[in-house]
């Protein structure tokens, strides 16, 4: 009954000027990046969060993304090393 929690991706870090990549959720091109630099539409990330309130994030291309939810945090290049 609760509304989908909206992410705050206003930071320019969430926008990859390098070009579009296929969204990991719907497969359509998107310039948006999650906090793990995963290509995903903001609406798709919000929808995933809404549909998986307690589930861990699935792996992507065999890599553990190291998080359970999409976050509003801007992408961090160094996060990958310290998340273990
Ligand atoms: Zn999408």
PDB file of the backbone (N, CA, C, O) and the ligand in Angstrom, with CONECT records:
HET     ZN  A 101       1
ATOM      1  N   UNK A   1       0.817  -1.207   0.000  1.00  0.00           N
ATOM      2  CA  UNK A   1       0.000   0.000   0.000  1.00  0.00           C
ATOM      3  C   UNK A   1       0.858   1.268   0.000  1.00  0.00           C
ATOM      4  O   UNK A   1       0.375   2.364  -0.284  1.00  0.00           O
ATOM      5  N   UNK A   2       2.116   1.096   0.319  1.00  0.00           N
ATOM      6  CA  UNK A   2       2.982   2.274   0.351  1.00  0.00           C
ATOM      7  C   UNK A   2       3.450   2.616  -1.058  1.00  0.00           C
ATOM      8  O   UNK A   2       3.592   1.740  -1.912  1.00  0.00           O
ATOM      9  N   UNK A   3       3.678   3.867  -1.279  1.00  0.00           N
ATOM     10  CA  UNK A   3       4.170   4.301  -2.591  1.00  0.00           C
ATOM     11  C   UNK A   3       5.612   3.843  -2.776  1.00  0.00           C
ATOM     12  O   UNK A   3       6.342   3.594  -1.816  1.00  0.00           O
ATOM     13  N   UNK A   4       5.987   3.743  -4.025  1.00  0.00           N
ATOM     14  CA  UNK A   4       7.365   3.383  -4.329  1.00  0.00           C
ATOM     15  C   UNK A   4       8.296   4.468  -3.794  1.00  0.00           C
ATOM     16  O   UNK A   4       8.105   5.655  -4.061  1.00  0.00           O
ATOM     17  N   UNK A   5       9.297   4.047  -3.042  1.00  0.00           N
ATOM     18  CA  UNK A   5      10.261   5.007  -2.520  1.00  0.00           C
ATOM     19  C   UNK A   5      11.078   5.589  -3.663  1.00  0.00           C
ATOM     20  O   UNK A   5      11.660   4.859  -4.466  1.00  0.00           O
ATOM     21  N   UNK A   6      11.110   6.893  -3.722  1.00  0.00           N
ATOM     22  CA  UNK A   6      11.830   7.539  -4.820  1.00  0.00           C
ATOM     23  C   UNK A   6      13.291   7.747  -4.456  1.00  0.00           C
ATOM     24  O   UNK A   6      13.623   8.155  -3.343  1.00  0.00           O
ATOM     25  N   UNK A   7      14.135   7.463  -5.400  1.00  0.00           N
ATOM     26  CA  UNK A   7      15.558   7.691  -5.211  1.00  0.00           C
ATOM     27  C   UNK A   7      15.910   9.130  -5.586  1.00  0.00           C
ATOM     28  O   UNK A   7      15.243   9.753  -6.411  1.00  0.00           O
ATOM     29  N   UNK A   8      16.938   9.626  -4.980  1.00  0.00           N
ATOM     30  CA  UNK A   8      17.447  10.947  -5.326  1.00  0.00           C
ATOM     31  C   UNK A   8      18.703  10.774  -6.177  1.00  0.00           C
ATOM     32  O   UNK A   8      19.803  10.580  -5.660  1.00  0.00           O
ATOM     33  N   UNK A   9      18.516  10.848  -7.469  1.00  0.00           N
ATOM     34  CA  UNK A   9      19.646  10.687  -8.386  1.00  0.00           C
ATOM     35  C   UNK A   9      19.913  11.988  -9.132  1.00  0.00           C
ATOM     36  O   UNK A   9      20.299  11.977 -10.301  1.00  0.00           O
ATOM     37  N   UNK A  10      19.708  13.088  -8.457  1.00  0.00           N
ATOM     38  CA  UNK A  10      19.907  14.378  -9.117  1.00  0.00           C
ATOM     39  C   UNK A  10      21.383  14.681  -9.324  1.00  0.00           C
ATOM     40  O   UNK A  10      21.743  15.508 -10.162  1.00  0.00           O
ATOM     41  N   UNK A  11      22.238  14.008  -8.555  1.00  0.00           N
ATOM     42  CA  UNK A  11      23.666  14.236  -8.727  1.00  0.00           C
ATOM     43  C   UNK A  11      24.091  13.898 -10.145  1.00  0.00           C
ATOM     44  O   UNK A  11      23.664  12.895 -10.716  1.00  0.00           O
ATOM     45  N   UNK A  12      24.937  14.749 -10.701  1.00  0.00           N
ATOM     46  CA  UNK A  12      25.402  14.508 -12.075  1.00  0.00           C
ATOM     47  C   UNK A  12      26.219  13.229 -12.156  1.00  0.00           C
ATOM     48  O   UNK A  12      26.443  12.693 -13.241  1.00  0.00           O
ATOM     49  N   UNK A  13      26.667  12.739 -10.995  1.00  0.00           N
ATOM     50  CA  UNK A  13      27.438  11.493 -10.998  1.00  0.00           C
ATOM     51  C   UNK A  13      26.576  10.303 -11.415  1.00  0.00           C
ATOM     52  O   UNK A  13      27.094   9.265 -11.829  1.00  0.00           O
ATOM     53  N   UNK A  14      25.280  10.460 -11.304  1.00  0.00           N
ATOM     54  CA  UNK A  14      24.389   9.383 -11.716  1.00  0.00           C
ATOM     55  C   UNK A  14      24.145   9.383 -13.229  1.00  0.00           C
ATOM     56  O   UNK A  14      23.487   8.493 -13.768  1.00  0.00           O
ATOM     57  N   UNK A  15      24.691  10.402 -13.898  1.00  0.00           N
ATOM     58  CA  UNK A  15      24.499  10.518 -15.344  1.00  0.00           C
ATOM     59  C   UNK A  15      25.837  10.289 -16.023  1.00  0.00           C
ATOM     60  O   UNK A  15      26.768  11.074 -15.837  1.00  0.00           O
ATOM     61  N   UNK A  16      25.947   9.224 -16.807  1.00  0.00           N
ATOM     62  CA  UNK A  16      27.194   8.896 -17.481  1.00  0.00           C
ATOM     63  C   UNK A  16      27.221   9.560 -18.852  1.00  0.00           C
ATOM     64  O   UNK A  16      26.479   9.186 -19.760  1.00  0.00           O
ATOM     65  N   UNK A  17      28.098  10.560 -18.977  1.00  0.00           N
ATOM     66  CA  UNK A  17      28.184  11.275 -20.246  1.00  0.00           C
ATOM     67  C   UNK A  17      28.896  10.445 -21.314  1.00  0.00           C
ATOM     68  O   UNK A  17      28.984  10.851 -22.473  1.00  0.00           O
ATOM     69  N   UNK A  18      29.396   9.292 -20.915  1.00  0.00           N
ATOM     70  CA  UNK A  18      30.072   8.423 -21.871  1.00  0.00           C
ATOM     71  C   UNK A  18      29.111   7.743 -22.828  1.00  0.00           C
ATOM     72  O   UNK A  18      29.530   7.178 -23.839  1.00  0.00           O
ATOM     73  N   UNK A  19      27.831   7.795 -22.514  1.00  0.00           N
ATOM     74  CA  UNK A  19      26.853   7.211 -23.427  1.00  0.00           C
ATOM     75  C   UNK A  19      25.919   6.255 -22.730  1.00  0.00           C
ATOM     76  O   UNK A  19      26.038   5.995 -21.533  1.00  0.00           O
ATOM     77  N   UNK A  20      24.985   5.736 -23.505  1.00  0.00           N
ATOM     78  CA  UNK A  20      23.982   4.830 -22.964  1.00  0.00           C
ATOM     79  C   UNK A  20      24.520   3.400 -22.867  1.00  0.00           C
ATOM     80  O   UNK A  20      25.328   2.961 -23.686  1.00  0.00           O
ATOM     81  N   UNK A  21      24.053   2.700 -21.853  1.00  0.00           N
ATOM     82  CA  UNK A  21      24.309   1.270 -21.728  1.00  0.00           C
ATOM     83  C   UNK A  21      22.963   0.589 -21.492  1.00  0.00           C
ATOM     84  O   UNK A  21      22.029   1.229 -21.010  1.00  0.00           O
ATOM     85  N   UNK A  22      22.849  -0.686 -21.823  1.00  0.00           N
ATOM     86  CA  UNK A  22      21.578  -1.373 -21.584  1.00  0.00           C
ATOM     87  C   UNK A  22      21.247  -1.420 -20.093  1.00  0.00           C
ATOM     88  O   UNK A  22      22.079  -1.795 -19.267  1.00  0.00           O
ATOM     89  N   UNK A  23      20.041  -1.038 -19.777  1.00  0.00           N
ATOM     90  CA  UNK A  23      19.563  -1.114 -18.395  1.00  0.00           C
ATOM     91  C   UNK A  23      19.561  -2.577 -17.949  1.00  0.00           C
ATOM     92  O   UNK A  23      19.120  -3.455 -18.690  1.00  0.00           O
ATOM     93  N   UNK A  24      20.053  -2.832 -16.741  1.00  0.00           N
ATOM     94  CA  UNK A  24      20.108  -4.211 -16.267  1.00  0.00           C
ATOM     95  C   UNK A  24      18.723  -4.741 -15.928  1.00  0.00           C
ATOM     96  O   UNK A  24      18.558  -5.944 -15.723  1.00  0.00           O
ATOM     97  N   UNK A  25      17.728  -3.866 -15.864  1.00  0.00           N
ATOM     98  CA  UNK A  25      16.381  -4.298 -15.506  1.00  0.00           C
ATOM     99  C   UNK A  25      15.496  -4.496 -16.732  1.00  0.00           C
ATOM    100  O   UNK A  25      14.822  -5.520 -16.848  1.00  0.00           O
ATOM    101  N   UNK A  26      15.489  -3.525 -17.651  1.00  0.00           N
ATOM    102  CA  UNK A  26      14.571  -3.609 -18.780  1.00  0.00           C
ATOM    103  C   UNK A  26      15.284  -3.753 -20.114  1.00  0.00           C
ATOM    104  O   UNK A  26      14.638  -4.021 -21.127  1.00  0.00           O
ATOM    105  N   UNK A  27      16.611  -3.581 -20.139  1.00  0.00           N
ATOM    106  CA  UNK A  27      17.369  -3.800 -21.365  1.00  0.00           C
ATOM    107  C   UNK A  27      17.391  -2.617 -22.315  1.00  0.00           C
ATOM    108  O   UNK A  27      18.070  -2.660 -23.341  1.00  0.00           O
ATOM    109  N   UNK A  28      16.653  -1.555 -21.988  1.00  0.00           N
ATOM    110  CA  UNK A  28      16.648  -0.381 -22.852  1.00  0.00           C
ATOM    111  C   UNK A  28      17.843   0.508 -22.518  1.00  0.00           C
ATOM    112  O   UNK A  28      18.282   0.536 -21.369  1.00  0.00           O
ATOM    113  N   UNK A  29      18.376   1.233 -23.500  1.00  0.00           N
ATOM    114  CA  UNK A  29      19.542   2.088 -23.259  1.00  0.00           C
ATOM    115  C   UNK A  29      19.251   3.157 -22.216  1.00  0.00           C
ATOM    116  O   UNK A  29      18.165   3.736 -22.196  1.00  0.00           O
ATOM    117  N   UNK A  30      20.221   3.415 -21.354  1.00  0.00           N
ATOM    118  CA  UNK A  30      20.063   4.452 -20.341  1.00  0.00           C
ATOM    119  C   UNK A  30      21.414   5.076 -20.021  1.00  0.00           C
ATOM    120  O   UNK A  30      22.420   4.375 -19.919  1.00  0.00           O
ATOM    121  N   UNK A  31      21.433   6.389 -19.864  1.00  0.00           N
ATOM    122  CA  UNK A  31      22.676   7.051 -19.420  1.00  0.00           C
ATOM    123  C   UNK A  31      22.795   7.064 -17.895  1.00  0.00           C
ATOM    124  O   UNK A  31      23.797   7.526 -17.349  1.00  0.00           O
ATOM    125  N   UNK A  32      21.749   6.546 -17.202  1.00  0.00           N
ATOM    126  CA  UNK A  32      21.759   6.606 -15.739  1.00  0.00           C
ATOM    127  C   UNK A  32      22.605   5.477 -15.153  1.00  0.00           C
ATOM    128  O   UNK A  32      22.691   4.386 -15.716  1.00  0.00           O
ATOM    129  N   UNK A  33      23.223   5.766 -14.015  1.00  0.00           N
ATOM    130  CA  UNK A  33      24.027   4.778 -13.332  1.00  0.00           C
ATOM    131  C   UNK A  33      23.624   4.728 -11.856  1.00  0.00           C
ATOM    132  O   UNK A  33      23.339   5.752 -11.236  1.00  0.00           O
ATOM    133  N   UNK A  34      23.608   3.504 -11.310  1.00  0.00           N
ATOM    134  CA  UNK A  34      23.337   3.366  -9.887  1.00  0.00           C
ATOM    135  C   UNK A  34      24.583   3.737  -9.097  1.00  0.00           C
ATOM    136  O   UNK A  34      25.599   4.127  -9.673  1.00  0.00           O
ATOM    137  N   UNK A  35      24.503   3.612  -7.768  1.00  0.00           N
ATOM    138  CA  UNK A  35      25.666   3.937  -6.940  1.00  0.00           C
ATOM    139  C   UNK A  35      26.806   2.951  -7.170  1.00  0.00           C
ATOM    140  O   UNK A  35      27.943   3.221  -6.783  1.00  0.00           O
ATOM    141  N   UNK A  36      26.515   1.816  -7.793  1.00  0.00           N
ATOM    142  CA  UNK A  36      27.572   0.873  -8.132  1.00  0.00           C
ATOM    143  C   UNK A  36      28.018   1.043  -9.580  1.00  0.00           C
ATOM    144  O   UNK A  36      28.738   0.207 -10.126  1.00  0.00           O
ATOM    145  N   UNK A  37      27.575   2.147 -10.193  1.00  0.00           N
ATOM    146  CA  UNK A  37      27.870   2.427 -11.600  1.00  0.00           C
ATOM    147  C   UNK A  37      27.219   1.413 -12.529  1.00  0.00           C
ATOM    148  O   UNK A  37      27.633   1.254 -13.678  1.00  0.00           O
ATOM    149  N   UNK A  38      26.215   0.741 -12.035  1.00  0.00           N
ATOM    150  CA  UNK A  38      25.440  -0.191 -12.849  1.00  0.00           C
ATOM    151  C   UNK A  38      24.449   0.599 -13.711  1.00  0.00           C
ATOM    152  O   UNK A  38      23.730   1.452 -13.189  1.00  0.00           O
ATOM    153  N   UNK A  39      24.398   0.333 -15.019  1.00  0.00           N
ATOM    154  CA  UNK A  39      23.425   1.041 -15.855  1.00  0.00           C
ATOM    155  C   UNK A  39      22.003   0.592 -15.543  1.00  0.00           C
ATOM    156  O   UNK A  39      21.668  -0.582 -15.705  1.00  0.00           O
ATOM    157  N   UNK A  40      21.185   1.507 -15.106  1.00  0.00           N
ATOM    158  CA  UNK A  40      19.796   1.184 -14.769  1.00  0.00           C
ATOM    159  C   UNK A  40      18.996   2.482 -14.732  1.00  0.00           C
ATOM    160  O   UNK A  40      19.466   3.502 -14.228  1.00  0.00           O
ATOM    161  N   UNK A  41      17.782   2.427 -15.275  1.00  0.00           N
ATOM    162  CA  UNK A  41      16.918   3.600 -15.172  1.00  0.00           C
ATOM    163  C   UNK A  41      16.573   3.850 -13.714  1.00  0.00           C
ATOM    164  O   UNK A  41      16.464   2.917 -12.917  1.00  0.00           O
ATOM    165  N   UNK A  42      16.407   5.100 -13.382  1.00  0.00           N
ATOM    166  CA  UNK A  42      16.005   5.437 -12.017  1.00  0.00           C
ATOM    167  C   UNK A  42      14.674   4.780 -11.687  1.00  0.00           C
ATOM    168  O   UNK A  42      14.497   4.238 -10.596  1.00  0.00           O
ATOM    169  N   UNK A  43      13.739   4.830 -12.627  1.00  0.00           N
ATOM    170  CA  UNK A  43      12.423   4.235 -12.380  1.00  0.00           C
ATOM    171  C   UNK A  43      12.538   2.715 -12.243  1.00  0.00           C
ATOM    172  O   UNK A  43      11.799   2.101 -11.474  1.00  0.00           O
ATOM    173  N   UNK A  44      13.469   2.108 -12.992  1.00  0.00           N
ATOM    174  CA  UNK A  44      13.652   0.664 -12.896  1.00  0.00           C
ATOM    175  C   UNK A  44      14.256   0.295 -11.537  1.00  0.00           C
ATOM    176  O   UNK A  44      13.869  -0.708 -10.937  1.00  0.00           O
ATOM    177  N   UNK A  45      15.193   1.095 -11.060  1.00  0.00           N
ATOM    178  CA  UNK A  45      15.787   0.853  -9.751  1.00  0.00           C
ATOM    179  C   UNK A  45      14.735   0.995  -8.651  1.00  0.00           C
ATOM    180  O   UNK A  45      14.683   0.193  -7.718  1.00  0.00           O
ATOM    181  N   UNK A  46      13.908   2.014  -8.773  1.00  0.00           N
ATOM    182  CA  UNK A  46      12.846   2.223  -7.786  1.00  0.00           C
ATOM    183  C   UNK A  46      11.841   1.080  -7.829  1.00  0.00           C
ATOM    184  O   UNK A  46      11.343   0.629  -6.798  1.00  0.00           O
ATOM    185  N   UNK A  47      11.556   0.624  -9.040  1.00  0.00           N
ATOM    186  CA  UNK A  47      10.615  -0.484  -9.189  1.00  0.00           C
ATOM    187  C   UNK A  47      11.208  -1.756  -8.604  1.00  0.00           C
ATOM    188  O   UNK A  47      10.503  -2.542  -7.971  1.00  0.00           O
ATOM    189  N   UNK A  48      12.524  -1.963  -8.818  1.00  0.00           N
ATOM    190  CA  UNK A  48      13.183  -3.152  -8.271  1.00  0.00           C
ATOM    191  C   UNK A  48      13.135  -3.113  -6.743  1.00  0.00           C
ATOM    192  O   UNK A  48      12.820  -4.110  -6.093  1.00  0.00           O
ATOM    193  N   UNK A  49      13.451  -1.951  -6.186  1.00  0.00           N
ATOM    194  CA  UNK A  49      13.398  -1.802  -4.730  1.00  0.00           C
ATOM    195  C   UNK A  49      12.002  -2.120  -4.207  1.00  0.00           C
ATOM    196  O   UNK A  49      11.838  -2.759  -3.168  1.00  0.00           O
ATOM    197  N   UNK A  50      11.000  -1.657  -4.954  1.00  0.00           N
ATOM    198  CA  UNK A  50       9.623  -1.851  -4.518  1.00  0.00           C
ATOM    199  C   UNK A  50       9.229  -3.326  -4.574  1.00  0.00           C
ATOM    200  O   UNK A  50       8.486  -3.807  -3.718  1.00  0.00           O
ATOM    201  N   UNK A  51       9.720  -4.029  -5.562  1.00  0.00           N
ATOM    202  CA  UNK A  51       9.349  -5.435  -5.726  1.00  0.00           C
ATOM    203  C   UNK A  51      10.206  -6.367  -4.875  1.00  0.00           C
ATOM    204  O   UNK A  51       9.843  -7.523  -4.657  1.00  0.00           O
ATOM    205  N   UNK A  52      11.357  -5.861  -4.390  1.00  0.00           N
ATOM    206  CA  UNK A  52      12.267  -6.698  -3.607  1.00  0.00           C
ATOM    207  C   UNK A  52      12.663  -6.000  -2.312  1.00  0.00           C
ATOM    208  O   UNK A  52      13.823  -5.633  -2.126  1.00  0.00           O
ATOM    209  N   UNK A  53      11.696  -5.818  -1.422  1.00  0.00           N
ATOM    210  CA  UNK A  53      11.962  -5.027  -0.215  1.00  0.00           C
ATOM    211  C   UNK A  53      12.999  -5.667   0.688  1.00  0.00           C
ATOM    212  O   UNK A  53      13.664  -4.970   1.454  1.00  0.00           O
ATOM    213  N   UNK A  54      13.148  -6.972   0.613  1.00  0.00           N
ATOM    214  CA  UNK A  54      14.076  -7.649   1.523  1.00  0.00           C
ATOM    215  C   UNK A  54      15.127  -8.469   0.794  1.00  0.00           C
ATOM    216  O   UNK A  54      16.025  -9.017   1.435  1.00  0.00           O
ATOM    217  N   UNK A  55      15.043  -8.566  -0.506  1.00  0.00           N
ATOM    218  CA  UNK A  55      15.936  -9.456  -1.244  1.00  0.00           C
ATOM    219  C   UNK A  55      17.282  -8.798  -1.509  1.00  0.00           C
ATOM    220  O   UNK A  55      17.362  -7.585  -1.703  1.00  0.00           O
ATOM    221  N   UNK A  56      18.327  -9.595  -1.517  1.00  0.00           N
ATOM    222  CA  UNK A  56      19.626  -9.067  -1.918  1.00  0.00           C
ATOM    223  C   UNK A  56      19.650  -8.815  -3.413  1.00  0.00           C
ATOM    224  O   UNK A  56      18.900  -9.440  -4.162  1.00  0.00           O
ATOM    225  N   UNK A  57      20.496  -7.915  -3.849  1.00  0.00           N
ATOM    226  CA  UNK A  57      20.624  -7.657  -5.269  1.00  0.00           C
ATOM    227  C   UNK A  57      21.184  -8.880  -5.977  1.00  0.00           C
ATOM    228  O   UNK A  57      22.056  -9.570  -5.450  1.00  0.00           O
ATOM    229  N   UNK A  58      20.685  -9.138  -7.157  1.00  0.00           N
ATOM    230  CA  UNK A  58      21.241 -10.222  -7.961  1.00  0.00           C
ATOM    231  C   UNK A  58      22.628  -9.840  -8.457  1.00  0.00           C
ATOM    232  O   UNK A  58      22.998  -8.666  -8.478  1.00  0.00           O
ATOM    233  N   UNK A  59      23.380 -10.847  -8.853  1.00  0.00           N
ATOM    234  CA  UNK A  59      24.703 -10.576  -9.392  1.00  0.00           C
ATOM    235  C   UNK A  59      24.579 -10.113 -10.839  1.00  0.00           C
ATOM    236  O   UNK A  59      23.588 -10.393 -11.513  1.00  0.00           O
ATOM    237  N   UNK A  60      25.605  -9.400 -11.305  1.00  0.00           N
ATOM    238  CA  UNK A  60      25.597  -8.901 -12.674  1.00  0.00           C
ATOM    239  C   UNK A  60      26.885  -9.335 -13.357  1.00  0.00           C
ATOM    240  O   UNK A  60      27.975  -8.942 -12.941  1.00  0.00           O
ATOM    241  N   UNK A  61      26.764 -10.141 -14.401  1.00  0.00           N
ATOM    242  CA  UNK A  61      27.930 -10.641 -15.124  1.00  0.00           C
ATOM    243  C   UNK A  61      28.903 -11.342 -14.174  1.00  0.00           C
ATOM    244  O   UNK A  61      30.118 -11.229 -14.336  1.00  0.00           O
ATOM    245  N   UNK A  62      28.382 -12.052 -13.201  1.00  0.00           N
ATOM    246  CA  UNK A  62      29.213 -12.816 -12.287  1.00  0.00           C
ATOM    247  C   UNK A  62      29.842 -12.009 -11.188  1.00  0.00           C
ATOM    248  O   UNK A  62      30.569 -12.558 -10.359  1.00  0.00           O
ATOM    249  N   UNK A  63      29.578 -10.692 -11.154  1.00  0.00           N
ATOM    250  CA  UNK A  63      30.174  -9.864 -10.112  1.00  0.00           C
ATOM    251  C   UNK A  63      29.143  -9.579  -9.025  1.00  0.00           C
ATOM    252  O   UNK A  63      28.014  -9.184  -9.315  1.00  0.00           O
ATOM    253  N   UNK A  64      29.537  -9.780  -7.795  1.00  0.00           N
ATOM    254  CA  UNK A  64      28.676  -9.400  -6.688  1.00  0.00           C
ATOM    255  C   UNK A  64      28.689  -7.886  -6.561  1.00  0.00           C
ATOM    256  O   UNK A  64      29.741  -7.279  -6.363  1.00  0.00           O
ATOM    257  N   UNK A  65      27.537  -7.295  -6.673  1.00  0.00           N
ATOM    258  CA  UNK A  65      27.481  -5.842  -6.644  1.00  0.00           C
ATOM    259  C   UNK A  65      27.701  -5.304  -5.235  1.00  0.00           C
ATOM    260  O   UNK A  65      27.909  -4.104  -5.054  1.00  0.00           O
ATOM    261  N   UNK A  66      27.658  -6.171  -4.252  1.00  0.00           N
ATOM    262  CA  UNK A  66      28.035  -5.765  -2.902  1.00  0.00           C
ATOM    263  C   UNK A  66      26.998  -4.906  -2.216  1.00  0.00           C
ATOM    264  O   UNK A  66      27.327  -4.166  -1.289  1.00  0.00           O
ATOM    265  N   UNK A  67      25.750  -4.986  -2.650  1.00  0.00           N
ATOM    266  CA  UNK A  67      24.714  -4.199  -2.009  1.00  0.00           C
ATOM    267  C   UNK A  67      23.396  -4.944  -2.119  1.00  0.00           C
ATOM    268  O   UNK A  67      23.251  -5.830  -2.961  1.00  0.00           O
ATOM    269  N   UNK A  68      22.446  -4.595  -1.287  1.00  0.00           N
ATOM    270  CA  UNK A  68      21.171  -5.268  -1.330  1.00  0.00           C
ATOM    271  C   UNK A  68      20.082  -4.410  -1.942  1.00  0.00           C
ATOM    272  O   UNK A  68      19.054  -4.925  -2.382  1.00  0.00           O
ATOM    273  N   UNK A  69      20.302  -3.106  -1.972  1.00  0.00           N
ATOM    274  CA  UNK A  69      19.278  -2.211  -2.513  1.00  0.00           C
ATOM    275  C   UNK A  69      19.939  -1.162  -3.389  1.00  0.00           C
ATOM    276  O   UNK A  69      21.142  -0.916  -3.289  1.00  0.00           O
ATOM    277  N   UNK A  70      19.149  -0.555  -4.239  1.00  0.00           N
ATOM    278  CA  UNK A  70      19.628   0.642  -4.925  1.00  0.00           C
ATOM    279  C   UNK A  70      19.628   1.791  -3.928  1.00  0.00           C
ATOM    280  O   UNK A  70      18.748   1.886  -3.072  1.00  0.00           O
ATOM    281  N   UNK A  71      20.603   2.642  -4.046  1.00  0.00           N
ATOM    282  CA  UNK A  71      20.746   3.746  -3.106  1.00  0.00           C
ATOM    283  C   UNK A  71      20.707   5.071  -3.847  1.00  0.00           C
ATOM    284  O   UNK A  71      20.828   5.135  -5.070  1.00  0.00           O
ATOM    285  N   UNK A  72      20.536   6.108  -3.072  1.00  0.00           N
ATOM    286  CA  UNK A  72      20.610   7.448  -3.642  1.00  0.00           C
ATOM    287  C   UNK A  72      22.052   7.928  -3.721  1.00  0.00           C
ATOM    288  O   UNK A  72      22.329   8.968  -4.318  1.00  0.00           O
ATOM    289  N   UNK A  73      22.985   7.164  -3.114  1.00  0.00           N
ATOM    290  CA  UNK A  73      24.374   7.592  -3.119  1.00  0.00           C
ATOM    291  C   UNK A  73      24.869   7.745  -4.550  1.00  0.00           C
ATOM    292  O   UNK A  73      24.509   6.952  -5.420  1.00  0.00           O
ATOM    293  N   UNK A  74      25.679   8.743  -4.794  1.00  0.00           N
ATOM    294  CA  UNK A  74      26.292   8.856  -6.122  1.00  0.00           C
ATOM    295  C   UNK A  74      27.295   7.730  -6.326  1.00  0.00           C
ATOM    296  O   UNK A  74      27.825   7.191  -5.355  1.00  0.00           O
ATOM    297  N   UNK A  75      27.559   7.370  -7.573  1.00  0.00           N
ATOM    298  CA  UNK A  75      28.540   6.313  -7.840  1.00  0.00           C
ATOM    299  C   UNK A  75      29.898   6.675  -7.276  1.00  0.00           C
ATOM    300  O   UNK A  75      30.339   7.822  -7.351  1.00  0.00           O
ATOM    301  N   UNK A  76      30.553   5.669  -6.708  1.00  0.00           N
ATOM    302  CA  UNK A  76      31.890   5.896  -6.155  1.00  0.00           C
ATOM    303  C   UNK A  76      32.846   4.886  -6.748  1.00  0.00           C
ATOM    304  O   UNK A  76      32.639   3.678  -6.633  1.00  0.00           O
ATOM    305  N   UNK A  77      33.888   5.381  -7.381  1.00  0.00           N
ATOM    306  CA  UNK A  77      34.831   4.489  -8.049  1.00  0.00           C
ATOM    307  C   UNK A  77      35.585   3.638  -7.037  1.00  0.00           C
ATOM    308  O   UNK A  77      35.987   2.517  -7.348  1.00  0.00           O
ATOM    309  N   UNK A  78      35.780   4.162  -5.828  1.00  0.00           N
ATOM    310  CA  UNK A  78      36.600   3.464  -4.835  1.00  0.00           C
ATOM    311  C   UNK A  78      35.778   2.519  -3.974  1.00  0.00           C
ATOM    312  O   UNK A  78      36.326   1.732  -3.202  1.00  0.00           O
ATOM    313  N   UNK A  79      34.455   2.602  -4.111  1.00  0.00           N
ATOM    314  CA  UNK A  79      33.597   1.797  -3.258  1.00  0.00           C
ATOM    315  C   UNK A  79      33.845   0.305  -3.468  1.00  0.00           C
ATOM    316  O   UNK A  79      33.714  -0.497  -2.544  1.00  0.00           O
ATOM    317  N   UNK A  80      34.203  -0.046  -4.696  1.00  0.00           N
ATOM    318  CA  UNK A  80      34.323  -1.436  -5.053  1.00  0.00           C
ATOM    319  C   UNK A  80      35.331  -2.169  -4.170  1.00  0.00           C
ATOM    320  O   UNK A  80      35.153  -3.354  -3.887  1.00  0.00           O
ATOM    321  N   UNK A  81      36.387  -1.479  -3.732  1.00  0.00           N
ATOM    322  CA  UNK A  81      37.452  -2.132  -2.970  1.00  0.00           C
ATOM    323  C   UNK A  81      37.095  -2.275  -1.491  1.00  0.00           C
ATOM    324  O   UNK A  81      37.573  -3.199  -0.833  1.00  0.00           O
ATOM    325  N   UNK A  82      36.284  -1.397  -0.968  1.00  0.00           N
ATOM    326  CA  UNK A  82      36.065  -1.387   0.469  1.00  0.00           C
ATOM    327  C   UNK A  82      34.779  -2.053   0.911  1.00  0.00           C
ATOM    328  O   UNK A  82      34.465  -2.054   2.102  1.00  0.00           O
ATOM    329  N   UNK A  83      34.029  -2.617  -0.017  1.00  0.00           N
ATOM    330  CA  UNK A  83      32.707  -3.126   0.307  1.00  0.00           C
ATOM    331  C   UNK A  83      32.730  -4.561   0.799  1.00  0.00           C
ATOM    332  O   UNK A  83      31.673  -5.174   0.949  1.00  0.00           O
ATOM    333  N   UNK A  84      33.876  -5.097   1.046  1.00  0.00           N
ATOM    334  CA  UNK A  84      33.967  -6.487   1.461  1.00  0.00           C
ATOM    335  C   UNK A  84      34.134  -6.519   2.952  1.00  0.00           C
ATOM    336  O   UNK A  84      34.234  -7.597   3.539  1.00  0.00           O
TER     337      UNK A  84
HETATM  338 ZN    ZN A 101      15.282   0.296 -17.323  1.00  0.00          ZN
END
